[in-house]
Amino acid sequence: MQENNKVFKSGFISIIGRPNVGKSTFLNRVVGQKIAIMSDKPQTTRNKVQGVVTTDDAQMIYIDTPGIHKPKHRLGDFMVKVARNTLSEVDVIMFMVNAEQKIGPGDRFIMEMLKNTETPVFLIINKIDLVHPDDLLETIVSYTSEYEFVEIVPISALNGNNTDKLLETLKAYLPEGPKYYPDEQITDHPERFIISEFIREKVLHLTREEIPHSVAVVIEQIEREKDRDIVNVMATIVVDRDSQKGIVIGKKGALLKEIGTKARKDIEMLLGSRVFLELWVKVQKDWRNRPTRLKEFGFNDEDY
């Protein structure tokens, strides 16, 4: 496609890698707004989150996938399937690794998977701000000796180091194409999904041990008041054991209140309105292994 004799490029870019390498941090940086939740706990992303970046001459649609790991339940199976299936749907694959970590079995598992695709694969070495340049060279050699990448780009998604160069390099590999989304659109996910993820992120940050991976968030209602600049949001935090319900609520409801206060700030930024957020906690035993519950919470295996 050409606009005023100028070539316009567009395409889809998958971000894959082991859990906790910084995929969501990168997505939020290039989009310029928080749309993917971030946590220091592995397997934070459960569904694929699409971020849209539109410039004068290109539109890049990034797909942040769940970290590829060995599944322990049906939800884990779903997450890995989502990540695998994006490989055949995109124009470029960004294989992101952590500069602080040596190459491991999980990385080799992903590279073996990549050998079955003809899609161009970039090696993105993230968190370079945390390592010495000599160690970075060693990391590059360890990966390139096992897989032939079309490009190798070291970055810091957190600080923005080298991310502009990465975007320009990615653009060169995209085909000429149309604008799939309007200029102002930054994600294809509905507000409900983003809001539920913001709430879940706060649970991840404020709880420990078994709680984070046992949590789902269901948005029951979003209602805008016509006469006032306020949005009422009602949501249920789902856990899979009675003991976890007590932990999430906290002593005299203190933790649940803190979750709501922190989540509300992000939701207000997203919606550009004041928000009244009401939270409940409910137990759905072993929901991660129940197909009907997974489907109800938005993890629909049939979609992938």
Buried (B, 14 or more C-beta within 10 A) or exposed (E): EEEEEEEBBBBBBBBBBBBBBBBBBBBBBBBEEBBBBBBEBEBBBBBBBBBBBBEEEBBBBBBBBBBBBEBEBBBBBBBBBBBBBBBEEBBBBBBBBBBEBEBEEBBEBBBEBBEEEEBBBBBBBBBBBEBEEEBBEEBBEEBEEEBEBEBBBBBBBBEEBBBEEBBEBBBEBBEEBEBBBEEEEBBBBEBBBBBBBBBBBBBBBBBEEEBBBBBBBBBEEBEEEEEEEBBEBBBBBBBBBEEBBEBBBBEEEEBBEBBBEBBBEBBBEBBEEEBEBEBEBEEBEEBBBBEEBBBBBBBEEEEB
